[in-house]
Amino acid sequence: MSSSPLPSHPSPLSSPLPAPLSAPHSRSTVISELRAAGCVFAEDEAELLLSTARTAAELAAMVERRVIGLPLEHVVGWAEFYGRRVTVDPGVFVPRRRTEFLVGQAVGLGRRAGARTGRAPVVVDLCCGSGAVGAVLADALERIELHAADIEPAAVRCARRNVVPAGGEVYEGDLFDALPGGLRGRIDVLVANVPYVPTGEVGLLPPEAREYEPLVALDGGTDGLDVLRRVTAAAPQWLAPGGHLLVETSERQAPHAVEAFTRNGLIPRVTASEELYATVIIGTRPVEGQAIPGPP
Ligand SMILES: C[S@@+](CC[C@H](N)C(=O)[O-])C[C@H]1O[C@@H](n2cnc3c(N)ncnc32)[C@H](O)[C@@H]1O
């Protein structure tokens, strides 16, 4: 267990405990149980569980679930993402801190699209998982027309809890098949944090991911780029002229991802954050008459 702890600010669930905690789950026993289970940030996690549980029984259940290895976010039911709290249900991919870099890039592009067109930018969060990316974009952009989609029913249910209150819509289905046809050629910002772990490396992921996140959220095929290639192939038909597709990859995959963008007529740009250890490829659909640079 190595995931970093969520910040321990009080949750909406946290209210004074109705009954004193029973001796087996005092602060120190929670810490020792978490530590014995291999939690690197046992103290911080204990604080979070203590401030989230409303009863001693709830605390005991949370500690038990964490000790057997569930991701902390699945235990408490939310993840801290881009300064917001996003609901994450069991069985749904936990948004990663590194994806905040992709969000930051999308915010800039969304604002520019809004300024250029004079209307709310059309933003689509494809492969939305919990809907974290779309939901925080809706918060960060002054105006937005937001759509999100995923193939996994559990993810779609979870995304609805995050995206619908933000004014967006969530659809279920395989990539673009899930989207209303009316979005074709209209999307200003298309974010797609697709699964990109090469099949042979899925077994090397931490047990929290391997055992509690669905394989479809992780496995990107032999070189990890199968879903990304499908997205880049179809994206030009869905993007507005001058619209952007943003995907996250590993640093190693970036040159191959760039090839896929170029092959499909998107103008690629590689951006990276050392701090978040994140690589994001941004592909732009050329506007009419704009030259498409050839392969490097
Ligand atoms: C790496 S997770 C990213 C989730 C979310 N965007 C985030 O950043 O937290 C990839 C997501 O892609 C979804 N997915 C995988 N294949 C898909 C497909 N063919 N069509 C739609 N969604 C797909 C998975 O269900 C999973 O929720």
The ligand as a Gaussian input file, in Angstrom:
#p B3LYP/6-31G(d) Opt

LIG

0 1
 C       -7.349000       5.361000     -17.071000
 S       -9.056000       5.361000     -16.728000
 C       -9.345000       7.112000     -16.713000
 C      -10.583000       7.519000     -16.006000
 C      -10.737000       9.039000     -15.825000
 N      -10.715000       9.730000     -17.085000
 C       -9.660000       9.591000     -14.925000
 O       -8.715000      10.201000     -15.422000
 O       -9.763000       9.389000     -13.713000
 C       -9.676000       4.835000     -18.303000
 C      -11.196000       4.747000     -18.428000
 O      -11.468000       4.365000     -19.790000
 C      -12.604000       3.536000     -19.822000
 N      -12.573000       2.799000     -21.093000
 C      -11.728000       1.830000     -21.492000
 N      -12.008000       1.420000     -22.738000
 C      -13.057000       2.182000     -23.156000
 C      -13.799000       2.246000     -24.362000
 N      -13.531000       1.444000     -25.403000
 N      -14.814000       3.139000     -24.460000
 C      -15.097000       3.966000     -23.407000
 N      -14.428000       3.947000     -22.228000
 C      -13.417000       3.067000     -22.110000
 C      -12.463000       2.686000     -18.589000
 O      -13.692000       2.118000     -18.205000
 C      -11.891000       3.696000     -17.569000
 O      -12.912000       4.292000     -16.830000

